[in-house]
Amino acid sequence: MKKRMAVMLAMAVLCAAAGFDVQAKSSAAKGQLTGVVNINEAGVAQLTLLPGIGAKRAQSIREYVQAHPFKSVEELKAIKGIGDKGMEKLKPYLTLTGPTTAQRVKPVSVQASAMVPATLPAK
């Protein structure tokens, strides 16, 4: 009976560990953003690195810049779908000068096997 309980506990731990690993990968699939994006010079691909900016919104930003380049990062709020809350998330990654240096850095993932003991405890 104790052996059966130990096996069931080990299986539960393995399932939980595997589920945690999958969830961690999906929620951080893009990785951590580092660097900045020059919003006057960046292309669509570089703009999509920014949090909350997909391909469609990035294209809207490019079209806006072609008509009249940004004089301040706050002008980004003129783009449909970017408000005060969005600006707070974006500000640390925005610049009007210099090169775009933004990139996604993938976090080190925890292996499920590292979370589970290699052997079951003896009776």
Biopython code that builds the backbone (N, CA, C, O; Angstrom):
import numpy as np
from Bio.PDB.StructureBuilder import StructureBuilder

atoms = [
    (1, "MET", "N", (0.825, -1.194, 0.000)),
    (1, "MET", "CA", (0.000, 0.000, 0.000)),
    (1, "MET", "C", (0.871, 1.262, 0.000)),
    (1, "MET", "O", (0.590, 2.211, -0.732)),
    (2, "LYS", "N", (1.941, 1.271, 0.831)),
    (2, "LYS", "CA", (2.817, 2.423, 0.889)),
    (2, "LYS", "C", (3.539, 2.618, -0.441)),
    (2, "LYS", "O", (3.759, 3.748, -0.878)),
    (3, "LYS", "N", (3.902, 1.512, -1.078)),
    (3, "LYS", "CA", (4.600, 1.594, -2.363)),
    (3, "LYS", "C", (3.678, 2.221, -3.418)),
    (3, "LYS", "O", (4.099, 3.061, -4.214)),
    (4, "ARG", "N", (2.419, 1.792, -3.402)),
    (4, "ARG", "CA", (1.447, 2.342, -4.345)),
    (4, "ARG", "C", (1.271, 3.848, -4.124)),
    (4, "ARG", "O", (1.192, 4.610, -5.087)),
    (5, "MET", "N", (1.212, 4.273, -2.873)),
    (5, "MET", "CA", (1.077, 5.695, -2.552)),
    (5, "MET", "C", (2.310, 6.465, -3.028)),
    (5, "MET", "O", (2.188, 7.576, -3.544)),
    (6, "ALA", "N", (3.482, 5.883, -2.856)),
    (6, "ALA", "CA", (4.720, 6.540, -3.269)),
    (6, "ALA", "C", (4.753, 6.693, -4.785)),
    (6, "ALA", "O", (5.169, 7.731, -5.299)),
    (7, "VAL", "N", (4.313, 5.657, -5.499)),
    (7, "VAL", "CA", (4.280, 5.706, -6.964)),
    (7, "VAL", "C", (3.278, 6.761, -7.428)),
    (7, "VAL", "O", (3.570, 7.532, -8.342)),
    (8, "MET", "N", (2.105, 6.801, -6.808)),
    (8, "MET", "CA", (1.104, 7.791, -7.177)),
    (8, "MET", "C", (1.596, 9.207, -6.893)),
    (8, "MET", "O", (1.360, 10.121, -7.683)),
    (9, "LEU", "N", (2.273, 9.383, -5.778)),
    (9, "LEU", "CA", (2.831, 10.691, -5.439)),
    (9, "LEU", "C", (3.891, 11.095, -6.463)),
    (9, "LEU", "O", (3.932, 12.241, -6.910)),
    (10, "ALA", "N", (4.739, 10.149, -6.822)),
    (10, "ALA", "CA", (5.782, 10.438, -7.818)),
    (10, "ALA", "C", (5.157, 10.818, -9.156)),
    (10, "ALA", "O", (5.635, 11.737, -9.821)),
    (11, "MET", "N", (4.092, 10.121, -9.559)),
    (11, "MET", "CA", (3.414, 10.427, -10.820)),
    (11, "MET", "C", (2.785, 11.821, -10.755)),
    (11, "MET", "O", (2.848, 12.578, -11.724)),
    (12, "ALA", "N", (2.190, 12.151, -9.631)),
    (12, "ALA", "CA", (1.576, 13.468, -9.477)),
    (12, "ALA", "C", (2.625, 14.570, -9.558)),
    (12, "ALA", "O", (2.398, 15.613, -10.171)),
    (13, "VAL", "N", (3.773, 14.331, -8.935)),
    (13, "VAL", "CA", (4.856, 15.315, -8.979)),
    (13, "VAL", "C", (5.359, 15.468, -10.402)),
    (13, "VAL", "O", (5.600, 16.586, -10.857)),
    (14, "LEU", "N", (5.521, 14.349, -11.115)),
    (14, "LEU", "CA", (5.977, 14.403, -12.508)),
    (14, "LEU", "C", (4.993, 15.163, -13.384)),
    (14, "LEU", "O", (5.397, 15.981, -14.210)),
    (15, "CYS", "N", (3.707, 14.899, -13.210)),
    (15, "CYS", "CA", (2.689, 15.595, -14.000)),
    (15, "CYS", "C", (2.687, 17.085, -13.684)),
    (15, "CYS", "O", (2.609, 17.919, -14.586)),
    (16, "ALA", "N", (2.772, 17.408, -12.422)),
    (16, "ALA", "CA", (2.791, 18.819, -12.029)),
    (16, "ALA", "C", (4.031, 19.513, -12.574)),
    (16, "ALA", "O", (3.967, 20.650, -13.042)),
    (17, "ALA", "N", (5.162, 18.814, -12.507)),
    (17, "ALA", "CA", (6.405, 19.395, -13.009)),
    (17, "ALA", "C", (6.330, 19.599, -14.520)),
    (17, "ALA", "O", (6.753, 20.637, -15.029)),
    (18, "ALA", "N", (5.807, 18.637, -15.220)),
    (18, "ALA", "CA", (5.683, 18.760, -16.677)),
    (18, "ALA", "C", (4.705, 19.876, -17.026)),
    (18, "ALA", "O", (4.952, 20.649, -17.952)),
    (19, "GLY", "N", (3.609, 19.965, -16.302)),
    (19, "GLY", "CA", (2.635, 21.034, -16.542)),
    (19, "GLY", "C", (3.230, 22.397, -16.252)),
    (19, "GLY", "O", (2.981, 23.355, -16.984)),
    (20, "PHE", "N", (4.006, 22.489, -15.203)),
    (20, "PHE", "CA", (4.659, 23.766, -14.874)),
    (20, "PHE", "C", (5.622, 24.149, -15.970)),
    (20, "PHE", "O", (5.674, 25.314, -16.364)),
    (21, "ASP", "N", (6.377, 23.209, -16.466)),
    (21, "ASP", "CA", (7.355, 23.486, -17.512)),
    (21, "ASP", "C", (6.665, 23.958, -18.782)),
    (21, "ASP", "O", (7.128, 24.907, -19.415)),
    (22, "VAL", "N", (5.569, 23.316, -19.169)),
    (22, "VAL", "CA", (4.831, 23.704, -20.364)),
    (22, "VAL", "C", (4.237, 25.100, -20.184)),
    (22, "VAL", "O", (4.310, 25.927, -21.093)),
    (23, "GLN", "N", (3.659, 25.362, -19.030)),
    (23, "GLN", "CA", (3.059, 26.671, -18.780)),
    (23, "GLN", "C", (4.124, 27.753, -18.789)),
    (23, "GLN", "O", (3.902, 28.827, -19.348)),
    (24, "ALA", "N", (5.257, 27.498, -18.193)),
    (24, "ALA", "CA", (6.318, 28.498, -18.161)),
    (24, "ALA", "C", (6.801, 28.808, -19.566)),
    (24, "ALA", "O", (7.086, 29.963, -19.885)),
    (25, "LYS", "N", (6.895, 27.788, -20.410)),
    (25, "LYS", "CA", (7.348, 28.016, -21.780)),
    (25, "LYS", "C", (6.340, 28.817, -22.577)),
    (25, "LYS", "O", (6.725, 29.699, -23.345)),
    (26, "SER", "N", (5.036, 28.526, -22.411)),
    (26, "SER", "CA", (4.037, 29.229, -23.207)),
    (26, "SER", "C", (3.868, 30.678, -22.760)),
    (26, "SER", "O", (3.655, 31.555, -23.598)),
    (27, "SER", "N", (3.957, 30.949, -21.461)),
    (27, "SER", "CA", (3.776, 32.322, -20.997)),
    (27, "SER", "C", (4.993, 33.191, -21.273)),
    (27, "SER", "O", (4.874, 34.414, -21.347)),
    (28, "ALA", "N", (6.148, 32.585, -21.424)),
    (28, "ALA", "CA", (7.363, 33.358, -21.697)),
    (28, "ALA", "C", (7.971, 32.952, -23.034)),
    (28, "ALA", "O", (9.182, 33.045, -23.233)),
    (29, "ALA", "N", (7.111, 32.500, -23.948)),
    (29, "ALA", "CA", (7.608, 32.017, -25.235)),
    (29, "ALA", "C", (8.398, 33.068, -25.980)),
    (29, "ALA", "O", (9.362, 32.748, -26.676)),
    (30, "LYS", "N", (7.999, 34.319, -25.840)),
    (30, "LYS", "CA", (8.708, 35.386, -26.532)),
    (30, "LYS", "C", (10.005, 35.752, -25.840)),
    (30, "LYS", "O", (10.908, 36.290, -26.482)),
    (31, "GLY", "N", (10.125, 35.481, -24.563)),
    (31, "GLY", "CA", (11.319, 35.852, -23.827)),
    (31, "GLY", "C", (11.259, 37.270, -23.294)),
    (31, "GLY", "O", (10.291, 37.994, -23.527)),
    (32, "GLN", "N", (12.290, 37.655, -22.585)),
    (32, "GLN", "CA", (12.390, 38.981, -21.973)),
    (32, "GLN", "C", (12.930, 39.973, -22.991)),
    (32, "GLN", "O", (13.902, 39.682, -23.687)),
    (33, "LEU", "N", (12.306, 41.141, -23.082)),
    (33, "LEU", "CA", (12.743, 42.174, -24.007)),
    (33, "LEU", "C", (13.851, 42.996, -23.368)),
    (33, "LEU", "O", (13.722, 43.456, -22.233)),
    (34, "THR", "N", (14.936, 43.177, -24.103)),
    (34, "THR", "CA", (16.027, 44.031, -23.658)),
    (34, "THR", "C", (16.329, 45.028, -24.773)),
    (34, "THR", "O", (16.048, 44.761, -25.941)),
    (35, "GLY", "N", (16.897, 46.171, -24.415)),
    (35, "GLY", "CA", (17.247, 47.174, -25.408)),
    (35, "GLY", "C", (16.094, 48.113, -25.697)),
    (35, "GLY", "O", (15.092, 48.127, -24.982)),
    (36, "VAL", "N", (16.247, 48.908, -26.767)),
    (36, "VAL", "CA", (15.243, 49.908, -27.129)),
    (36, "VAL", "C", (14.916, 49.831, -28.614)),
    (36, "VAL", "O", (15.679, 49.289, -29.413)),
    (37, "VAL", "N", (13.754, 50.391, -28.961)),
    (37, "VAL", "CA", (13.314, 50.471, -30.348)),
    (37, "VAL", "C", (13.204, 51.948, -30.725)),
    (37, "VAL", "O", (12.489, 52.708, -30.072)),
    (38, "ASN", "N", (13.911, 52.347, -31.773)),
    (38, "ASN", "CA", (13.786, 53.701, -32.296)),
    (38, "ASN", "C", (12.510, 53.707, -33.135)),
    (38, "ASN", "O", (12.490, 53.175, -34.245)),
    (39, "ILE", "N", (11.448, 54.307, -32.604)),
    (39, "ILE", "CA", (10.137, 54.216, -33.258)),
    (39, "ILE", "C", (10.057, 54.997, -34.565)),
    (39, "ILE", "O", (9.127, 54.789, -35.345)),
    (40, "ASN", "N", (11.002, 55.883, -34.818)),
    (40, "ASN", "CA", (11.014, 56.600, -36.095)),
    (40, "ASN", "C", (11.721, 55.814, -37.197)),
    (40, "ASN", "O", (11.487, 56.065, -38.379)),
    (41, "GLU", "N", (12.579, 54.872, -36.826)),
    (41, "GLU", "CA", (13.360, 54.145, -37.821)),
    (41, "GLU", "C", (13.071, 52.647, -37.893)),
    (41, "GLU", "O", (13.440, 51.995, -38.870)),
    (42, "ALA", "N", (12.427, 52.102, -36.885)),
    (42, "ALA", "CA", (12.206, 50.657, -36.811)),
    (42, "ALA", "C", (11.240, 50.175, -37.880)),
    (42, "ALA", "O", (10.302, 50.873, -38.264)),
    (43, "GLY", "N", (11.494, 48.971, -38.345)),
    (43, "GLY", "CA", (10.578, 48.313, -39.274)),
    (43, "GLY", "C", (9.486, 47.582, -38.512)),
    (43, "GLY", "O", (9.483, 47.558, -37.281)),
    (44, "VAL", "N", (8.572, 46.994, -39.243)),
    (44, "VAL", "CA", (7.450, 46.277, -38.630)),
    (44, "VAL", "C", (7.949, 45.161, -37.722)),
    (44, "VAL", "O", (7.446, 44.999, -36.610)),
    (45, "ALA", "N", (8.934, 44.388, -38.180)),
    (45, "ALA", "CA", (9.443, 43.263, -37.377)),
    (45, "ALA", "C", (10.026, 43.750, -36.051)),
    (45, "ALA", "O", (9.816, 43.123, -35.012)),
    (46, "GLN", "N", (10.751, 44.855, -36.084)),
    (46, "GLN", "CA", (11.332, 45.388, -34.845)),
    (46, "GLN", "C", (10.251, 45.951, -33.929)),
    (46, "GLN", "O", (10.338, 45.800, -32.711)),
    (47, "LEU", "N", (9.250, 46.586, -34.489)),
    (47, "LEU", "CA", (8.163, 47.144, -33.678)),
    (47, "LEU", "C", (7.359, 46.055, -32.982)),
    (47, "LEU", "O", (6.853, 46.266, -31.880)),
    (48, "THR", "N", (7.237, 44.890, -33.618)),
    (48, "THR", "CA", (6.468, 43.799, -33.004)),
    (48, "THR", "C", (7.178, 43.191, -31.798)),
    (48, "THR", "O", (6.579, 42.399, -31.071)),
    (49, "LEU", "N", (8.424, 43.541, -31.576)),
    (49, "LEU", "CA", (9.111, 43.098, -30.358)),
    (49, "LEU", "C", (8.520, 43.775, -29.119)),
    (49, "LEU", "O", (8.617, 43.247, -28.012)),
    (50, "LEU", "N", (7.915, 44.934, -29.312)),
    (50, "LEU", "CA", (7.377, 45.714, -28.198)),
    (50, "LEU", "C", (6.139, 45.047, -27.597)),
    (50, "LEU", "O", (5.346, 44.445, -28.321)),
    (51, "PRO", "N", (5.972, 45.152, -26.271)),
    (51, "PRO", "CA", (4.796, 44.544, -25.636)),
    (51, "PRO", "C", (3.496, 45.183, -26.119)),
    (51, "PRO", "O", (3.353, 46.405, -26.115)),
    (52, "GLY", "N", (2.554, 44.340, -26.535)),
    (52, "GLY", "CA", (1.249, 44.821, -26.982)),
    (52, "GLY", "C", (1.218, 45.296, -28.429)),
    (52, "GLY", "O", (0.188, 45.789, -28.889)),
    (53, "ILE", "N", (2.314, 45.160, -29.148)),
    (53, "ILE", "CA", (2.361, 45.608, -30.539)),
    (53, "ILE", "C", (2.444, 44.384, -31.454)),
    (53, "ILE", "O", (3.448, 43.672, -31.484)),
    (54, "GLY", "N", (1.369, 44.167, -32.191)),
    (54, "GLY", "CA", (1.346, 43.089, -33.173)),
    (54, "GLY", "C", (1.635, 43.647, -34.558)),
    (54, "GLY", "O", (1.953, 44.827, -34.705)),
    (55, "ALA", "N", (1.526, 42.809, -35.554)),
    (55, "ALA", "CA", (1.851, 43.207, -36.927)),
    (55, "ALA", "C", (0.969, 44.355, -37.422)),
    (55, "ALA", "O", (1.459, 45.286, -38.061)),
    (56, "LYS", "N", (-0.314, 44.288, -37.128)),
    (56, "LYS", "CA", (-1.240, 45.323, -37.605)),
    (56, "LYS", "C", (-0.939, 46.686, -36.969)),
    (56, "LYS", "O", (-0.900, 47.701, -37.664)),
    (57, "ARG", "N", (-0.731, 46.704, -35.665)),
    (57, "ARG", "CA", (-0.428, 47.962, -34.989)),
    (57, "ARG", "C", (0.955, 48.476, -35.403)),
    (57, "ARG", "O", (1.153, 49.685, -35.530)),
    (58, "ALA", "N", (1.900, 47.576, -35.612)),
    (58, "ALA", "CA", (3.234, 47.985, -36.073)),
    (58, "ALA", "C", (3.131, 48.648, -37.443)),
    (58, "ALA", "O", (3.803, 49.646, -37.704)),
    (59, "GLN", "N", (2.294, 48.099, -38.314)),
    (59, "GLN", "CA", (2.097, 48.698, -39.632)),
    (59, "GLN", "C", (1.469, 50.091, -39.506)),
    (59, "GLN", "O", (1.824, 51.000, -40.256)),
    (60, "SER", "N", (0.550, 50.257, -38.572)),
    (60, "SER", "CA", (-0.057, 51.571, -38.335)),
    (60, "SER", "C", (0.990, 52.576, -37.869)),
    (60, "SER", "O", (0.963, 53.740, -38.268)),
    (61, "ILE", "N", (1.907, 52.123, -37.028)),
    (61, "ILE", "CA", (2.982, 52.998, -36.554)),
    (61, "ILE", "C", (3.868, 53.417, -37.725)),
    (61, "ILE", "O", (4.224, 54.589, -37.842)),
    (62, "ARG", "N", (4.225, 52.474, -38.585)),
    (62, "ARG", "CA", (5.075, 52.777, -39.751)),
    (62, "ARG", "C", (4.392, 53.794, -40.662)),
    (62, "ARG", "O", (5.038, 54.729, -41.137)),
    (63, "GLU", "N", (3.102, 53.622, -40.907)),
    (63, "GLU", "CA", (2.368, 54.550, -41.767)),
    (63, "GLU", "C", (2.325, 55.946, -41.145)),
    (63, "GLU", "O", (2.456, 56.949, -41.848)),
    (64, "TYR", "N", (2.142, 56.004, -39.835)),
    (64, "TYR", "CA", (2.113, 57.291, -39.134)),
    (64, "TYR", "C", (3.469, 57.990, -39.254)),
    (64, "TYR", "O", (3.533, 59.186, -39.536)),
    (65, "VAL", "N", (4.538, 57.243, -39.040)),
    (65, "VAL", "CA", (5.895, 57.807, -39.098)),
    (65, "VAL", "C", (6.215, 58.333, -40.492)),
    (65, "VAL", "O", (6.871, 59.364, -40.632)),
    (66, "GLN", "N", (5.757, 57.633, -41.520)),
    (66, "GLN", "CA", (6.027, 58.085, -42.881)),
    (66, "GLN", "C", (5.349, 59.423, -43.165)),
    (66, "GLN", "O", (5.877, 60.241, -43.918)),
    (67, "ALA", "N", (4.185, 59.644, -42.566)),
    (67, "ALA", "CA", (3.461, 60.901, -42.767)),
    (67, "ALA", "C", (4.079, 62.033, -41.942)),
    (67, "ALA", "O", (4.269, 63.141, -42.443)),
    (68, "HIS", "N", (4.391, 61.747, -40.674)),
    (68, "HIS", "CA", (5.021, 62.746, -39.798)),
    (68, "HIS", "C", (5.747, 62.033, -38.666)),
    (68, "HIS", "O", (5.108, 61.477, -37.772)),
    (69, "PRO", "N", (7.082, 62.045, -38.699)),
    (69, "PRO", "CA", (7.876, 61.368, -37.661)),
    (69, "PRO", "C", (7.552, 61.885, -36.258)),
    (69, "PRO", "O", (7.174, 63.041, -36.068)),
    (70, "PHE", "N", (7.712, 60.999, -35.296)),
    (70, "PHE", "CA", (7.446, 61.347, -33.902)),
    (70, "PHE", "C", (8.475, 62.368, -33.409)),
    (70, "PHE", "O", (9.667, 62.264, -33.696)),
    (71, "LYS", "N", (7.984, 63.351, -32.664)),
    (71, "LYS", "CA", (8.863, 64.323, -32.011)),
    (71, "LYS", "C", (9.033, 63.976, -30.538)),
    (71, "LYS", "O", (9.981, 64.427, -29.895)),
    (72, "SER", "N", (8.104, 63.167, -30.000)),
    (72, "SER", "CA", (8.208, 62.647, -28.634)),
    (72, "SER", "C", (7.580, 61.255, -28.610)),
    (72, "SER", "O", (6.708, 60.944, -29.421)),
    (73, "VAL", "N", (8.026, 60.432, -27.683)),
    (73, "VAL", "CA", (7.470, 59.079, -27.602)),
    (73, "VAL", "C", (5.998, 59.110, -27.191)),
    (73, "VAL", "O", (5.249, 58.184, -27.505)),
    (74, "GLU", "N", (5.583, 60.152, -26.501)),
    (74, "GLU", "CA", (4.181, 60.290, -26.082)),
    (74, "GLU", "C", (3.234, 60.363, -27.281)),
    (74, "GLU", "O", (2.061, 60.010, -27.165)),
    (75, "GLU", "N", (3.735, 60.818, -28.428)),
    (75, "GLU", "CA", (2.900, 60.894, -29.630)),
    (75, "GLU", "C", (2.425, 59.517, -30.090)),
    (75, "GLU", "O", (1.496, 59.411, -30.892)),
    (76, "LEU", "N", (3.058, 58.478, -29.586)),
    (76, "LEU", "CA", (2.655, 57.118, -29.950)),
    (76, "LEU", "C", (1.202, 56.857, -29.558)),
    (76, "LEU", "O", (0.554, 55.977, -30.124)),
    (77, "LYS", "N", (0.694, 57.616, -28.595)),
    (77, "LYS", "CA", (-0.707, 57.461, -28.183)),
    (77, "LYS", "C", (-1.681, 57.877, -29.284)),
    (77, "LYS", "O", (-2.881, 57.620, -29.178)),
    (78, "ALA", "N", (-1.179, 58.510, -30.328)),
    (78, "ALA", "CA", (-2.035, 58.870, -31.463)),
    (78, "ALA", "C", (-2.420, 57.633, -32.277)),
    (78, "ALA", "O", (-3.358, 57.678, -33.074)),
    (79, "ILE", "N", (-1.701, 56.542, -32.077)),
    (79, "ILE", "CA", (-1.996, 55.290, -32.782)),
    (79, "ILE", "C", (-3.168, 54.605, -32.093)),
    (79, "ILE", "O", (-3.175, 54.442, -30.873)),
    (80, "LYS", "N", (-4.152, 54.209, -32.883)),
    (80, "LYS", "CA", (-5.333, 53.537, -32.342)),
    (80, "LYS", "C", (-4.915, 52.292, -31.551)),
    (80, "LYS", "O", (-4.147, 51.458, -32.031)),
    (81, "GLY", "N", (-5.437, 52.191, -30.337)),
    (81, "GLY", "CA", (-5.154, 51.028, -29.496)),
    (81, "GLY", "C", (-4.017, 51.234, -28.509)),
    (81, "GLY", "O", (-3.747, 50.359, -27.687)),
    (82, "ILE", "N", (-3.349, 52.379, -28.579)),
    (82, "ILE", "CA", (-2.279, 52.672, -27.616)),
    (82, "ILE", "C", (-2.741, 53.832, -26.743)),
    (82, "ILE", "O", (-2.880, 54.965, -27.203)),
    (83, "GLY", "N", (-2.971, 53.521, -25.483)),
    (83, "GLY", "CA", (-3.424, 54.540, -24.539)),
    (83, "GLY", "C", (-2.410, 54.727, -23.422)),
    (83, "GLY", "O", (-1.241, 54.366, -23.554)),
    (84, "ASP", "N", (-2.880, 55.297, -22.324)),
    (84, "ASP", "CA", (-2.001, 55.577, -21.191)),
    (84, "ASP", "C", (-1.380, 54.304, -20.607)),
    (84, "ASP", "O", (-0.183, 54.265, -20.323)),
    (85, "LYS", "N", (-2.201, 53.270, -20.430)),
    (85, "LYS", "CA", (-1.685, 52.017, -19.858)),
    (85, "LYS", "C", (-0.658, 51.374, -20.784)),
    (85, "LYS", "O", (0.382, 50.891, -20.335)),
    (86, "GLY", "N", (-0.958, 51.372, -22.064)),
    (86, "GLY", "CA", (-0.019, 50.813, -23.033)),
    (86, "GLY", "C", (1.290, 51.573, -23.060)),
    (86, "GLY", "O", (2.360, 50.976, -23.172)),
    (87, "MET", "N", (1.207, 52.894, -22.956)),
    (87, "MET", "CA", (2.412, 53.718, -22.956)),
    (87, "MET", "C", (3.297, 53.405, -21.765)),
    (87, "MET", "O", (4.521, 53.389, -21.886)),
    (88, "GLU", "N", (2.693, 53.159, -20.625)),
    (88, "GLU", "CA", (3.490, 52.838, -19.432)),
    (88, "GLU", "C", (4.299, 51.563, -19.647)),
    (88, "GLU", "O", (5.434, 51.463, -19.181)),
    (89, "LYS", "N", (3.725, 50.593, -20.349)),
    (89, "LYS", "CA", (4.448, 49.342, -20.634)),
    (89, "LYS", "C", (5.513, 49.545, -21.704)),
    (89, "LYS", "O", (6.556, 48.890, -21.683)),
    (90, "LEU", "N", (5.249, 50.451, -22.634)),
    (90, "LEU", "CA", (6.147, 50.657, -23.765)),
    (90, "LEU", "C", (7.320, 51.587, -23.469)),
    (90, "LEU", "O", (8.417, 51.381, -23.989)),
    (91, "LYS", "N", (7.104, 52.598, -22.648)),
    (91, "LYS", "CA", (8.100, 53.662, -22.428)),
    (91, "LYS", "C", (9.529, 53.177, -22.202)),
    (91, "LYS", "O", (10.453, 53.735, -22.794)),
    (92, "PRO", "N", (9.746, 52.167, -21.373)),
    (92, "PRO", "CA", (11.136, 51.761, -21.126)),
    (92, "PRO", "C", (11.867, 51.269, -22.385)),
    (92, "PRO", "O", (13.097, 51.216, -22.409)),
    (93, "TYR", "N", (11.117, 50.915, -23.413)),
    (93, "TYR", "CA", (11.710, 50.331, -24.612)),
    (93, "TYR", "C", (11.705, 51.275, -25.816)),
    (93, "TYR", "O", (12.070, 50.863, -26.917)),
    (94, "LEU", "N", (11.300, 52.520, -25.627)),
    (94, "LEU", "CA", (11.164, 53.451, -26.742)),
    (94, "LEU", "C", (12.257, 54.506, -26.758)),
    (94, "LEU", "O", (12.701, 54.979, -25.712)),
    (95, "THR", "N", (12.685, 54.870, -27.974)),
    (95, "THR", "CA", (13.618, 55.971, -28.151)),
    (95, "THR", "C", (13.344, 56.634, -29.491)),
    (95, "THR", "O", (12.718, 56.042, -30.370)),
    (96, "LEU", "N", (13.811, 57.853, -29.639)),
    (96, "LEU", "CA", (13.692, 58.584, -30.905)),
    (96, "LEU", "C", (15.051, 58.780, -31.565)),
    (96, "LEU", "O", (15.136, 59.244, -32.702)),
    (97, "THR", "N", (16.107, 58.425, -30.849)),
    (97, "THR", "CA", (17.460, 58.603, -31.369)),
    (97, "THR", "C", (18.246, 57.307, -31.264)),
    (97, "THR", "O", (17.926, 56.431, -30.461)),
    (98, "GLY", "N", (19.274, 57.201, -32.085)),
    (98, "GLY", "CA", (20.143, 56.031, -32.018)),
    (98, "GLY", "C", (19.529, 54.811, -32.669)),
    (98, "GLY", "O", (18.404, 54.847, -33.167)),
    (99, "PRO", "N", (20.288, 53.735, -32.655)),
    (99, "PRO", "CA", (19.824, 52.510, -33.305)),
    (99, "PRO", "C", (18.825, 51.725, -32.448)),
    (99, "PRO", "O", (18.738, 51.915, -31.235)),
    (100, "THR", "N", (18.085, 50.849, -33.104)),
    (100, "THR", "CA", (17.226, 49.910, -32.398)),
    (100, "THR", "C", (18.101, 48.771, -31.906)),
    (100, "THR", "O", (18.783, 48.115, -32.694)),
    (101, "THR", "N", (18.080, 48.538, -30.606)),
    (101, "THR", "CA", (18.904, 47.481, -30.014)),
    (101, "THR", "C", (18.053, 46.387, -29.367)),
    (101, "THR", "O", (18.588, 45.453, -28.769)),
    (102, "ALA", "N", (16.752, 46.501, -29.486)),
    (102, "ALA", "CA", (15.847, 45.565, -28.816)),
    (102, "ALA", "C", (16.015, 44.157, -29.342)),
    (102, "ALA", "O", (16.212, 43.929, -30.536)),
    (103, "GLN", "N", (15.932, 43.214, -28.406)),
    (103, "GLN", "CA", (15.939, 41.802, -28.750)),
    (103, "GLN", "C", (15.274, 41.018, -27.628)),
    (103, "GLN", "O", (15.203, 41.474, -26.487)),
    (104, "ARG", "N", (14.797, 39.846, -27.970)),
    (104, "ARG", "CA", (14.169, 38.970, -26.982)),
    (104, "ARG", "C", (15.216, 37.986, -26.485)),
    (104, "ARG", "O", (15.893, 37.330, -27.277)),
    (105, "VAL", "N", (15.343, 37.888, -25.159)),
    (105, "VAL", "CA", (16.270, 36.959, -24.541)),
    (105, "VAL", "C", (15.441, 35.883, -23.871)),
    (105, "VAL", "O", (14.644, 36.166, -22.976)),
    (106, "LYS", "N", (15.629, 34.658, -24.304)),
    (106, "LYS", "CA", (14.850, 33.559, -23.736)),
    (106, "LYS", "C", (15.369, 33.210, -22.348)),
    (106, "LYS", "O", (16.576, 33.064, -22.155)),
    (107, "PRO", "N", (14.460, 33.076, -21.375)),
    (107, "PRO", "CA", (14.883, 32.698, -20.030)),
    (107, "PRO", "C", (15.311, 31.241, -19.986)),
    (107, "PRO", "O", (14.886, 30.433, -20.812)),
    (108, "VAL", "N", (16.143, 30.915, -19.030)),
    (108, "VAL", "CA", (16.573, 29.533, -18.846)),
    (108, "VAL", "C", (15.394, 28.775, -18.273)),
    (108, "VAL", "O", (14.819, 29.182, -17.263)),
    (109, "SER", "N", (15.027, 27.658, -18.921)),
    (109, "SER", "CA", (13.877, 26.888, -18.433)),
    (109, "SER", "C", (14.340, 25.834, -17.445)),
    (109, "SER", "O", (15.450, 25.311, -17.542)),
    (110, "VAL", "N", (13.468, 25.533, -16.493)),
    (110, "VAL", "CA", (13.739, 24.512, -15.499)),
    (110, "VAL", "C", (13.283, 23.184, -16.065)),
    (110, "VAL", "O", (12.136, 23.050, -16.494)),
    (111, "GLN", "N", (14.161, 22.211, -16.071)),
    (111, "GLN", "CA", (13.823, 20.886, -16.574)),
    (111, "GLN", "C", (12.996, 20.146, -15.526)),
    (111, "GLN", "O", (13.275, 20.231, -14.330)),
    (112, "ALA", "N", (11.991, 19.431, -15.979)),
    (112, "ALA", "CA", (11.132, 18.675, -15.065)),
    (112, "ALA", "C", (11.943, 17.651, -14.289)),
    (112, "ALA", "O", (11.667, 17.408, -13.114)),
    (113, "SER", "N", (12.943, 17.047, -14.929)),
    (113, "SER", "CA", (13.739, 16.017, -14.266)),
    (113, "SER", "C", (14.529, 16.593, -13.097)),
    (113, "SER", "O", (14.851, 15.865, -12.159)),
    (114, "ALA", "N", (14.843, 17.873, -13.136)),
    (114, "ALA", "CA", (15.590, 18.488, -12.046)),
    (114, "ALA", "C", (14.702, 18.722, -10.835)),
    (114, "ALA", "O", (15.201, 18.956, -9.734)),
    (115, "MET", "N", (13.400, 18.659, -11.029)),
    (115, "MET", "CA", (12.470, 18.935, -9.947)),
    (115, "MET", "C", (12.029, 17.681, -9.213)),
    (115, "MET", "O", (11.405, 17.776, -8.157)),
    (116, "VAL", "N", (12.343, 16.500, -9.754)),
    (116, "VAL", "CA", (11.868, 15.243, -9.188)),
    (116, "VAL", "C", (13.056, 14.407, -8.769)),
    (116, "VAL", "O", (14.006, 14.286, -9.541)),
    (117, "PRO", "N", (13.048, 13.819, -7.569)),
    (117, "PRO", "CA", (14.160, 12.964, -7.166)),
    (117, "PRO", "C", (14.298, 11.784, -8.112)),
    (117, "PRO", "O", (13.300, 11.278, -8.626)),
    (118, "ALA", "N", (15.518, 11.346, -8.343)),
    (118, "ALA", "CA", (15.793, 10.251, -9.276)),
    (118, "ALA", "C", (15.230, 8.921, -8.787)),
    (118, "ALA", "O", (14.843, 8.086, -9.605)),
    (119, "THR", "N", (15.176, 8.703, -7.477)),
    (119, "THR", "CA", (14.678, 7.446, -6.955)),
    (119, "THR", "C", (13.625, 7.722, -5.882)),
    (119, "THR", "O", (13.597, 8.787, -5.266)),
    (120, "LEU", "N", (12.778, 6.743, -5.684)),
    (120, "LEU", "CA", (11.765, 6.836, -4.636)),
    (120, "LEU", "C", (12.407, 6.446, -3.299)),
    (120, "LEU", "O", (13.303, 5.603, -3.265)),
    (121, "PRO", "N", (11.956, 7.050, -2.212)),
    (121, "PRO", "CA", (12.518, 6.664, -0.913)),
    (121, "PRO", "C", (12.175, 5.215, -0.578)),
    (121, "PRO", "O", (11.108, 4.718, -0.939)),
    (122, "ALA", "N", (13.090, 4.548, 0.115)),
    (122, "ALA", "CA", (12.876, 3.143, 0.515)),
    (122, "ALA", "C", (11.821, 3.088, 1.601)),
    (122, "ALA", "O", (11.560, 4.077, 2.285)),
    (123, "LYS", "N", (11.203, 1.893, 1.753)),
    (123, "LYS", "CA", (10.164, 1.691, 2.774)),
    (123, "LYS", "C", (10.660, 1.993, 4.140)),
    (123, "LYS", "O", (9.911, 1.874, 5.109)),
]
sb = StructureBuilder()
sb.init_structure("model")
sb.init_model(0)
sb.init_chain("A")
sb.init_seg("    ")
for serial, (resi, resn, name, xyz) in enumerate(atoms, 1):
    if name == "N":
        sb.init_residue(resn, " ", resi, " ")
    sb.init_atom(name, np.array(xyz, "f"), 0.0, 1.0, " ", f" {name:<3s}", serial, name[0])
structure = sb.get_structure()
